[in-house]
Amino acid sequence: MVRQLHEQKPPIKSTDVGVEPVNSLEWLEYSAIGELARQFYPWLEVMHILGFSVLFGCITIFDLRMMGYYRRFSIADSVIYLLRLARMSFIVVVGSGLLLFAAQATLLAVNPAFRFKLLLLAIALLNAAIFHWQFSRSRQMKQLIFVKAIATISLLAWTGIVICGRFIAYT
């Protein structure tokens, strides 16, 4: 996809005189950050994919626990151990994702798979916020239907995010 970007228009460097980016996406793409991100694009992708692997694994195990599997582990212990690791990997994923976006902002902004990925991410984060708000109010999580619904929405949203992430390169 980076190759597509450079084939569509000649690269503008932040040092080019008399060449003004048209909008903020072009400004980001052709800024020093965008140039640096393009130089390290393969490594950023590796960081993004590895971070997402850890994040998705933690979320999957946690959601399956909320759905009734792995009963040996309490939900409270799962929150302590799995979500701590998930938060750290989320930071890696967001950081690398922002840099990947900076490398090709104009293409990604109009990519339907990328847009749908962002929508699913918003749903997943809202879902997690609702869970944490509810969980902080009642450590028991006695409303089994609520817990299973939250876990199901989470699994579907994060699976969709992974799928959309792969489709970005092909749309």
C-alpha atoms as one frame of an Amber mdcrd trajectory, in Angstrom:
protein
   0.000   0.000   0.000   2.925   2.349   0.638   4.105   1.647  -2.894   0.618
   2.626  -4.183   0.915   5.924  -2.370   4.157   6.817  -4.096   2.946   5.673
  -7.510  -0.159   7.882  -7.355   1.623  11.186  -6.738   5.192  12.310  -6.324
   6.232  12.522  -2.704   6.349  15.978  -1.186   9.094  16.438   1.342   8.775
  18.753   4.298  11.805  20.595   2.913  10.309  21.240  -0.567  10.064  24.978
  -1.201   6.858  26.351  -2.703   4.870  23.119  -2.280   2.004  23.483   0.179
  -0.084  20.553   1.383  -3.766  21.065   0.560  -5.312  19.770   3.785  -4.399
  18.465   7.200  -4.188  14.859   5.989  -1.650  15.820   3.340   0.167  17.939
   5.894   0.402  14.929   8.234   1.409  12.560   5.457   4.184  14.804   4.182
   5.379  16.016   7.550   8.608  14.766   9.104   6.511  12.268  11.096   4.936
  10.890   7.909   8.317  10.640   6.211   9.836   8.867   9.198   6.846   6.509
   9.385   7.283   5.599   5.705  10.961   4.813   6.304  10.136   2.481   9.194
   6.803   1.238   7.808   7.626  -2.521   7.892   8.803  -2.282  11.520   5.751
  -0.275  12.490   3.562  -2.963  10.933   5.405  -5.646  12.906   4.899  -3.694
  16.152   1.231  -3.137  15.299   0.577  -6.797  14.495   2.488  -8.161  17.501
   0.814  -5.660  19.826  -2.572  -6.534  18.390  -1.857 -10.244  18.806  -1.248
  -9.780  22.532  -4.233  -7.441  22.859  -6.593  -9.760  20.977  -5.381 -12.780
  22.964  -5.993 -11.049  26.298  -9.406  -9.800  25.233 -10.421 -13.195  23.868
  -9.443 -15.055  27.032 -11.112 -12.419  29.214 -14.321 -12.445  27.167 -14.461
 -16.235  27.182 -14.078 -16.118  30.982 -16.992 -13.698  31.167 -19.033 -16.073
  29.042 -18.519 -18.871  31.546 -15.357 -20.625  30.366 -12.188 -20.918  32.478
 -14.164 -20.826  35.735 -11.015 -21.594  37.727 -10.062 -17.927  37.321 -12.184
 -15.267  38.963 -13.303 -12.336  36.854 -11.566 -10.029  39.344  -8.231 -11.866
  38.855  -8.749 -11.797  35.097  -9.243  -8.033  35.236  -6.058  -7.619  37.254
  -3.791  -9.798  35.115  -5.191  -9.844  31.606  -6.397  -6.284  31.335  -3.095
  -4.864  32.597  -1.300  -6.631  29.743  -4.076  -5.640  27.331  -3.684  -1.969
  28.288   0.074  -2.067  27.679  -0.366  -3.716  24.292  -3.153  -1.253  23.441
  -0.654   1.583  23.915   1.726  -0.129  21.460  -1.124  -0.699  18.986  -2.383
   2.895  19.161   1.110   4.373  18.884   2.106   2.229  15.926  -1.329   2.671
  14.342  -1.084   6.462  14.486   2.330   6.332  12.834   1.068   3.905  10.179
  -1.785   6.321   9.528   0.646   9.236   9.235   2.542   7.353   6.510  -0.493
   7.257   4.206  -3.187   9.441   5.707  -4.808  10.510   2.434  -5.329   6.936
   1.249  -6.500   5.573   4.585  -8.963   8.383   5.230 -11.058   7.261   2.251
 -10.514   3.507   2.646 -13.847   1.853   3.592 -12.151  -0.975   5.534 -10.186
   1.566   7.593 -13.302   3.597   8.311 -15.226   0.512   9.376 -12.269  -0.534
  11.554 -12.456   2.826  13.345 -16.219   2.413  13.834 -15.720  -1.057  15.311
 -12.942   0.306  17.514 -15.309   2.967  18.853 -17.911   0.267  19.572 -15.319
  -1.940  21.298 -14.035   0.919  23.456 -17.560   2.027  24.398 -18.400  -1.580
  25.243 -15.291  -1.824  27.460 -16.165   1.476  29.168 -19.678   0.204  29.919
 -18.252  -3.020  31.352 -15.741  -1.199  33.569 -18.372   1.258  34.757 -20.729
  -1.595  35.633 -17.946  -3.699  37.129 -16.758  -0.824  39.352 -20.311  -0.503
  40.730 -20.756  -4.204  41.479 -17.762  -6.529  41.788 -20.076  -9.549  41.732
 -21.307  -9.175  38.118 -24.489 -11.084  38.977 -26.347 -10.046  35.827 -25.267
 -13.004  33.717 -27.120 -11.894  30.582 -25.465  -8.465  30.741 -22.011 -10.027
  31.177 -22.476 -12.442  28.283 -23.829  -9.677  26.042 -20.827  -7.450  26.812
 -18.431 -10.350  26.135 -20.154 -11.271  22.864 -20.149  -7.679  21.597 -16.484
  -7.411  22.554 -15.476 -10.591  20.733 -17.423  -9.611  17.611 -16.075  -6.051
  17.567 -12.419  -7.039  18.092 -12.673  -9.859  15.542 -14.122  -7.351  13.067
 -11.264  -4.962  13.809  -8.730  -7.679  12.964 -10.566  -8.552   9.740 -10.868
  -4.915   8.677  -7.199  -4.392   9.447  -6.333  -7.103   6.955  -8.786  -5.774
   4.360  -7.223  -2.310   4.430  -4.408  -3.495   2.179  -6.865  -4.883  -0.383
  -9.467  -2.121  -0.687
